[in-house]
């Protein structure tokens, strides 16, 4: 069996663009991967195009060899564009192999350790600005059975935060804690926005609310700063979504810079590389929670990896999405009492409707982290639950 084509599809997903990769073979089997980068989509699709000459003609079952030789043969190592391109192709190859053997991918990676994973909700706060609006959204969410929530309460802040802004953020977190009670876990997203002084100031202010973790408190370009924050923070620190290789994670772990590791499988080199990173974390007794704010193929792939990763902690899920999500794949996400069940269909267990993708053409999207619009990730008139078990709920 040989790879005959590698194709990319970029679609508008309102707050960002999703990039899907399709790998086709001469035996009619094909696989889907995701390489959504959020920005630099043109560079990403161009990189996939450049990699074709290193990919086409290969046996898709030789994943380790492909990743090793492609990484070896590219002069500029690491970085988000290259690693995302490799990740999307690698993910699609696992999909092909699973279909070839008629088994889910987790069966090829050591077998299933669990039937379901605990989830935490992202995208439960659409349009909220005030403490009262966040509290109302949180109450509505936990009624569904959700037991953990993550969000960014910091408005436009960057590097530093004033007393008024910090007071507002603290009021938001306090309102959510009061709304959901003491048993629900709260996770605070920082989007890599603060210097060490400010991150520690925020952590000391929010510790009263019994926070499960504070995610990416500082920019990812200096792991020594992250390690300093982690050594002094009263709240556990998570990070890793913008660390691109096992070499980068070796530094992250050797500096003792995180309490929870968050590799992103479509930026690290794919499923197998992420499983290696998880094993590195396991040797340090660090749990992993794979970063998952993007599309349905990423979600399907992470669930396969979560099934067979011993030190997996909790699964990030976008609680809501635009109605387009239900149209572009046959995704089946089964929600049950705060957990997501592991799918058992062959490969990644998901098919993409190519013809529908064209109805959502690429649109340039800029980051919202510094505009005050960080909660505007869905159109409020087109925001739906898409889970099996929640599909009849009204957002």
Phi, psi and omega in degrees: 000134182230148174285130181249339182203147172230120186237147176242148178225121180249126181230148178286127178239031176075294182274347185200188170239142175261140177241119177253148180238130177245127177249125182249154182232168180284355178256009177088346176286147177215162179221157179245139172229172177230140181224033186300124185253344179088316173220177178059036181297325178295319177296322181294309180295327175295323178293317176301318178300318179295326183283346184304321182292343176264352187249312184297133183099348178281158171280121184293349179279350182261067186290313182301317180295317180301309184297318181296312186287323179294315178297320179297320188274357175263125186294318182268111187275151173067200180087153188292325185290307179300311186292327177292320178297314178298319183299313181298319179292315181299317180300317179295326178293321175297321178300318178297313182297318178299318177293323180299317180266359179058044178222155172294155184301324182301332180292338179269354184242026176113350177093162186283131175262342185208152180269340179208164179231142173295143182241154166239146188267130163252167175061034175261356194244023192311121175078357182293143176229317186267160174306320181295321180291319176297318181297317180297318178295321179295316178300317180297326183285315184289339174299332179287345183109003178290137184243005179206138184230142175231142176193167178252114182261014196260010174059234183265000190303143177213125181069305177238168178215134182282167181300319181295315181294319178295320177299321179294315178299317179297322179295322177298311181297318179297320179294320178294316179300316179296324182290324187259347180084181189280345188271338180281133178280137177245134180236132184253119179269129178250347179056032176062040194254350193238152171283172187298316180304313183289320179301318179291323177298317178296314182300318180291327178290321187269351184300334181299340185265010177055065184275133181292316180200157172242119190266132174043065184291335183229165178304148188279006187268005177214096184288339177295322178294317178300318179298322178295316177299312182299323183291339186243350185282137174281353177249136176303145185251134173239150179188172175133351183295338178244033168249126200257346183218169175296336178291319175294321179289331175299319177292318179304315183283322181293333176276358184054047189271349182221152169267328178228130180266140182231063176296148177253116191294338178261018168235348186266350186116000174114194185294311186291320177295323178292326176293324175296317179298319178298323177293322175300318178294319180302322179294340177258007183059040178252125176286158179239145173222102187295131182295131189210066180261013194246226194268183187290329179289319174302314181299315180298318181293318181295322178298323176297318181288321179298328181297330189240018180253114186302319186262025176290137186255302188200149188255125175283133179224141172279108187298327179230164174203176174288159181298340179301331184299323179290339185270335191268347177216175172259030182311135176231099179255114186259112181266136180208106173051053175083006180234162174243129180283147177281123179291151183243012179286157181300151180067222175280349176077029182211142176238144182253136178272097184303317185295331181283329180304324182295342179283352181233068186295157180308137171228136177299129179230128178262161177298143179259001191296336187241018182249352186086003183251028187295338179268359182268066184260357177220150168290127186297337179268006179215054181239121187225154165283143181236004182286149163287123187109338177236359189297341180264358177286151177253124184290000000 
